[in-house]
Amino acid sequence: MKQTKKEQAVTLIALVVTLVILIILAAVSINMVLGNQGIFKKAQEGANSMHDAEVNTQAGFNSITDEIDKITSGQGGGGTTPVVPEKTVEEVKGGEAFATKTPIEDEHGNIIWVPAGFKVAEDSGDTVGQGIVIEDVSASGDEKVQGSQFVWIPVGTFVKDNKSQSKEIILGRYTFSTSNGKPTLVQAAFTEEEPENFKKHGDTEIIEEDDAEYTELSEYRVGKATDGLDGENATAKDLAGFVNSAKTNGGYYIARYEASFASGDSIENYKAASKKSKEFLEDSMSYTEGTLWNFISQPDASKVAINTYSGSGVESDLMNSYAWDTAVVYIQEAIGRDYANQRGNSINNKLTNTGTKQDEICKINDMASNIWEWSTEYSAFTGTNYASPCTSRGGDFYYSDSYTAGRGCATATSKMELRRF
């Protein structure tokens, strides 16, 4: 009996000790699960952290998406945000028109933006250095304008066909050395310190040439076609929009050809095509459909150029001095020689159809030859009883002193060619 009681006592103590241990373990477990540092607390904190991480990640994705949207809608930060091209020039050349504004690249990594309704032309160059040509397929609702072609002019870093060389193309107004064509920047359209440097007035924006002073006015006016002192040139329709677009997209387009007829029932409604002329009449003063449009005043040329793509989502205008001068800088960098001083009469000694002679550089025709072309630049030259506020650019088939980068002043009723950007 004693032995039995002892065994029972030991068993009871063991049971009590076991219960105590279980209670202690239970308390510890409960504390670990439910306490301030418990599993439930930690699990809740982990869940909260995971939620916060998801929110932050989504915010980051949203921010990236917003930046992409800004770039593709033309609201980006001056081309500093990397652009991912969808196709290469080689893949899309001669293909279908793009449904939306689309970035593509050449074999050197140069980015080119193609507007909606345009395709890369079959005879386009393969690189920016050769000249990237786009063609209107459906951007214009006018069938006679469709088929117009434009060439990309890079702004910013441009990788040349010699891959070891690159050039920073500054959108600006330039003068060019008469001995070797070397450009001198007179006024940048924008700088890091002055995003709207094109609005700057004063001596920095005046270019003096042949006893005339030339400047680019930043405010739009329609012009007034009179020979009197009240004659006015038409200025750029939206110079700020052009500069900001070129800055954001890293380039702009100019018409490949001197303008030819398209359609319309009045100057205000006419739309000028940028494509090879179908025919040419000896009477160059005639307005004949299908021929060069080479006899139009500067104010009227401005109306036609602006109207060509009005309401289509694509903007066009007469060439401004920033667009013309920068195009000459690009051409000279691409070909490695002087084109600024190319004389028109050394190429064409008579008036010809646009795009039919040998003056094609980087796929751009007749900047040096054929006939003078109107621009939106303002000439401050005034005589005794007349004003010459309009500025012509480029070479002419007849005059030996006309050349690609040259400027000339004319009255608001003078007649000559137009070219759009």
Secondary structure, DSSP 8 states (H G I E B T S, - for coil): -HHHHHHHHHHHHHHHHHHHHHHHHHHHHHHHHHSTTSHHHHHHHHHHHHHHHHHHHHHHHHHHHHHHHHHHTT-SSTT-S----SEEHHHHTT----SS-EEEE-TT--EEEE-TTEEE-TT--SSTTT--EEEESSSSS-TTTTT-EEEEEE-EEEE-SSTT-EEEE--EEEEE-TTT--EEEEEES--SS-TTGGG--SGGG-EEETTEEEE--SS----B--SSTT-B----TTHHHHHHHHHHHTEEEEESS--EEEE-SSTTT-EEE-S--S---S-TTS--TTSB---B-HHHHHHHHHHTTTTTT----BB-HHHHHHHHHHHHHHHTS--TT-BGGGT-SS---TT-SS-EETTEESSSSSS-EEEEEEE--B-SS-B--EEEES--SS-TT-BTT-EEEE-TT--BEE-B-
